[in-house]
Structures are given as C-alpha cells and as structure tokens.
Amino acid sequence: MTATATRSTGPKLRKADKGVHIIKLSLATVLAGMTVKNPSKAQRLSEAAKHVGKPTKTDIVVFDHKPWHVVKRQLRPHPKVHKEHKETILHLSFKARNRAVWWSEDPFRITRIERSPNFPLVTGSSPYPFNPQAPLNDAQTEQDDDGRDIFDVRSSPIVRKSIGQMYKISFFMDEDIDPDMSCGG
C-alpha cells in the first residue's frame, strides 16, 4: 500500500496509549512526483517530506531503506534527529502506565527491542523495557474508523527498571528498520 494519498486515522487509542504511525514511502512514489531527471539525495528527501502529510513528531517515515522523522517539513535521519530534536523521541511514562502502539497501513513486525547504543547506558536498567511475558511480534490487523485494514503492535506498560533508559526498536517492513524510544518515570 506504501504512501497512500489518504492515510488512515489509525487505531483506537486508550488514554495511556501513545500511537506511532509508521509511514512507508517508496522511492518510486517520490520520483513520480518530480520533474528533475536525476534528483540529488537532498532533492529526493525534500520531495519525500511532501508525501507524508502532517505526521506527529514521533511518527516514523520509512524511506530509502531508513527511518526518518519530519522536522520543519524536512526528513531528518536517525539517530541524529533524536539528539537535535528531542521532541521526536517517543517517551513512555512508568507512572502514567503508557503503552506504545506502533501502527501502519503496511504489515510489519517487531524484531528486536534493546538498549540503544546511540545513548548512554543507565546503570541497572532493564535490557528490555516491557513485561517479558508479553513479547511484541507481528502486527495485528484491525480496522480504522473508515473500515480500512491497518496493522498495529501494542506494548504493555514499561517496567520500573527501564526508567531513564533509551531503547532501540527494530522492526521488519519488507526490510529491517531500527528507530529509538525513551522510558521515563
């Protein structure tokens, strides 16, 4: 389905849920909208940003085999974007019992969650931020408000020992992708 003109409004979220839309955007879709014969990488990224609509700051754009966030209408790369624009980090609160809800119009699966090597290790932190008895795997299919199929993975609330640690979430969506997230008190 990659880069539909009308995107889904997403899954139904509970009060403590934090939704992250994973928007897959194909190079062919971006190039089709360009008049330049051999666009530079900067031109492709600029055009790609026009195709994602108005994502939230934590939404992930999968383009050209990499995860990106949109900041000031431009695609910014991982992990640099998180250091320069902290609002792009998904923050989950232990106290609020936040749950991550990653979702997309395209099928995907979580392949790994681990401490991020791009940020400092918090001494004594859990190697996995969620209840280990509730593993995250293939996205489940559900319907959005318009009756379209979407795919989502819902986490449990974070565990106390994950507070303060940044984690890397890897997922497979026709290829391996690996953005970061943060856990707080």
C-alpha positions as CSV (number, residue, x, y, z in Angstrom):
1,M,0.0,0.0,0.0
2,T,3.0,2.3,0.6
3,A,2.3,6.0,0.7
4,T,-1.4,6.2,0.1
5,A,-2.9,9.6,-0.8
6,T,-5.4,9.3,2.1
7,R,-3.9,7.9,5.2
8,S,-5.7,6.1,7.9
9,T,-6.7,7.9,11.1
10,G,-5.1,5.0,12.9
11,P,-6.2,2.6,15.6
12,K,-8.4,3.4,18.6
13,L,-6.1,4.5,21.4
14,R,-6.8,4.3,25.1
15,K,-6.0,7.3,27.4
16,A,-2.5,6.0,28.3
17,D,-1.6,4.8,24.7
18,K,1.0,6.6,22.7
19,G,0.5,6.0,19.0
20,V,3.4,6.0,16.5
21,H,2.4,5.9,12.8
22,I,4.9,4.1,10.7
23,I,4.6,5.6,7.2
24,K,6.2,3.7,4.4
25,L,7.1,5.8,1.4
26,S,8.5,4.2,-1.8
27,L,11.2,5.8,-3.9
28,A,9.0,5.3,-7.0
29,T,6.2,7.3,-5.4
30,V,8.6,10.2,-4.7
31,L,10.3,10.1,-8.1
32,A,6.9,10.1,-9.9
33,G,6.2,13.5,-8.4
34,M,9.5,15.1,-9.5
35,T,10.3,16.8,-12.8
36,V,14.1,16.6,-12.3
37,K,15.6,13.7,-14.3
38,N,18.3,12.7,-11.8
39,P,17.5,14.3,-8.5
40,S,20.1,14.6,-5.7
41,K,19.6,12.9,-2.4
42,A,18.6,16.3,-0.9
43,Q,16.0,16.8,-3.6
44,R,14.6,13.3,-3.0
45,L,14.4,13.9,0.7
46,S,12.7,17.3,0.2
47,E,10.1,15.7,-2.2
48,A,9.6,12.7,0.1
49,A,8.6,15.1,3.0
50,K,5.8,16.5,0.8
51,H,4.3,13.0,0.5
52,V,3.8,12.2,4.2
53,G,1.2,14.8,5.1
54,K,1.4,16.1,8.7
55,P,2.8,13.4,10.9
56,T,3.2,13.8,14.6
57,K,6.8,14.4,15.8
58,T,7.2,10.8,16.9
59,D,5.8,9.2,13.7
60,I,8.4,7.3,11.7
61,V,8.8,7.6,8.0
62,V,10.4,4.7,6.3
63,F,12.0,5.9,3.1
64,D,15.1,4.8,1.1
65,H,15.6,1.9,3.5
66,K,16.0,4.1,6.6
67,P,13.8,5.5,9.4
68,W,13.2,9.3,9.5
69,H,11.2,11.9,11.4
70,V,9.7,15.0,9.9
71,V,11.0,18.2,11.5
72,K,10.0,21.6,10.0
73,R,8.7,19.8,6.9
74,Q,12.0,18.0,6.2
75,L,13.0,14.4,6.8
76,R,15.7,14.0,9.4
77,P,17.8,10.8,9.9
78,H,18.1,8.5,13.0
79,P,19.7,8.7,15.5
80,K,20.9,12.3,14.9
81,V,17.4,13.6,14.8
82,H,16.8,12.5,18.4
83,K,19.9,14.4,19.6
84,E,19.0,17.6,17.8
85,H,15.2,17.4,18.2
86,K,14.2,15.6,21.4
87,E,10.5,16.0,20.6
88,T,10.9,13.2,18.1
89,I,11.6,10.7,20.8
90,L,8.7,8.5,21.9
91,H,8.6,9.0,25.7
92,L,6.7,6.4,27.8
93,S,6.0,7.1,31.4
94,F,6.0,4.3,34.1
95,K,3.8,6.4,36.4
96,A,1.2,7.0,33.7
97,R,1.4,3.4,32.6
98,N,1.9,4.5,29.0
99,R,1.8,1.8,26.3
100,A,3.4,2.2,22.8
101,V,1.1,1.5,19.9
102,W,3.1,1.3,16.7
103,W,0.8,1.1,13.6
104,S,0.9,1.3,9.9
105,E,-1.2,0.8,6.7
106,D,1.5,-1.8,5.8
107,P,2.2,-5.1,7.5
108,F,5.2,-5.1,9.9
109,R,6.6,-7.0,12.8
110,I,8.8,-6.0,15.8
111,T,12.0,-8.0,15.5
112,R,14.1,-6.7,18.5
113,I,14.0,-4.2,21.4
114,E,17.2,-3.4,23.2
115,R,19.1,-0.6,24.9
116,S,20.1,2.0,22.3
117,P,23.8,2.1,21.6
118,N,23.3,5.7,20.5
119,F,22.6,7.0,24.0
120,P,24.1,6.5,27.5
121,L,23.5,3.2,29.4
122,V,21.6,3.7,32.6
123,T,23.2,1.6,35.3
124,G,20.9,-1.2,36.4
125,S,18.4,-0.6,33.6
126,S,16.4,-3.5,32.2
127,P,17.7,-4.8,28.9
128,Y,14.0,-4.9,27.8
129,P,11.5,-2.1,28.7
130,F,8.3,-4.1,28.7
131,N,6.9,-7.2,30.5
132,P,9.0,-10.1,29.2
133,Q,5.9,-12.3,29.4
134,A,4.2,-10.1,26.8
135,P,6.5,-10.2,23.8
136,L,5.9,-7.9,20.8
137,N,5.9,-9.6,17.4
138,D,3.8,-9.5,14.3
139,A,1.4,-6.6,14.0
140,Q,-2.3,-7.5,14.4
141,T,-4.8,-6.5,11.9
142,E,-7.7,-4.2,12.9
143,Q,-9.9,-1.7,11.2
144,D,-9.8,2.0,11.4
145,D,-12.9,4.3,11.7
146,D,-13.3,4.1,7.9
147,G,-13.3,0.3,7.8
148,R,-9.8,0.0,6.3
149,D,-7.4,-2.7,7.5
150,I,-4.4,-1.3,9.5
151,F,-1.7,-3.2,11.4
152,D,-0.6,-2.5,15.0
153,V,1.6,-3.7,17.8
154,R,0.6,-2.8,21.3
155,S,3.1,-2.9,24.1
156,S,2.5,-3.5,27.8
157,P,3.4,-0.6,30.1
158,I,7.1,-0.2,30.7
159,V,8.8,-1.9,33.7
160,R,10.3,0.2,36.5
161,K,13.9,-0.7,35.7
162,S,13.5,0.8,32.2
163,I,13.1,4.4,33.6
164,G,15.6,6.8,32.1
165,Q,16.9,4.3,29.5
166,M,16.7,4.9,25.7
167,Y,15.8,1.8,23.7
168,K,16.1,0.9,20.1
169,I,13.1,-0.8,18.5
170,S,13.8,-2.7,15.3
171,F,11.1,-3.8,13.0
172,F,10.7,-5.5,9.7
173,M,8.6,-4.0,6.9
174,D,9.9,-5.6,3.8
175,E,13.3,-4.8,5.3
176,D,14.9,-4.2,8.7
177,I,14.3,-0.7,10.3
178,D,15.5,0.4,13.7
179,P,14.4,3.7,15.4
180,D,14.8,4.6,19.2
181,M,12.5,5.4,22.1
182,S,12.9,6.6,25.7
183,C,11.4,5.5,29.0
184,G,10.6,7.9,31.9
185,G,9.3,7.9,35.5
